[in-house]
Amino acid sequence: MSALRRLLAWMLLAILPLPQACLAQDQLQLKAAFIYRFAQLTEWPPPPAREFTYCVAGDARLQEALRALMQTTSSNASTHTLLLNEPQRVPQCQLLVLGTGARGDLRRWHEVLADDPVLVIGDSADAFRSGASIGLVIEPNGLAFRINQTEARRRGLTLSYQMLKLAREVK
């Protein structure tokens, strides 16, 4: 009888909602995985970078999740993550993630970056509409993304066909 009780307890735990902290951590890890994959599916103009730097603005937890992911993946290139607190030109950044705290500064980031070949990823649908190359959007069924291909091309970036066909929307 105790084995049956244990089984019922495990089944009950499986259907109960996860604590908010667990969901938030899973969401951060999923965002980091998407961002990492976006970098792999993007072509930057020559010459190829010897080091690849992921810059994150306004979200230290996302930067840490990205750094943890980098430590578990094997890559031929040297990769780094950098946390930025305000719009600034950072020549070594190939990819910039604008976290929730930096969304309002998108226009300032665009002014600072000018036409630099930086893949700008916004953590909202608003960022996609406001000029980020990719907008990550939380939907009821999970995480989705939208692509502003016009902005990516303006920056000299080529986005993979695989990424374009998986996007919820391409502009």
Secondary structure, DSSP 8 states (H G I E B T S, - for coil): -HHHHHHHHHHHHHHS---HHHHHHHHHHHHHHHHHHHHHTEE--SS--SEEEEEEES-HHHHHHHHHHHHHS--SSEEEEEEESS----TTEEEEEE-GGGGGGHHHHHHHHTT---EEEESSHHHHHTT-SEEEEEETTEEEEEE-HHHHHHTT-EE-HHHHHHSSEE-
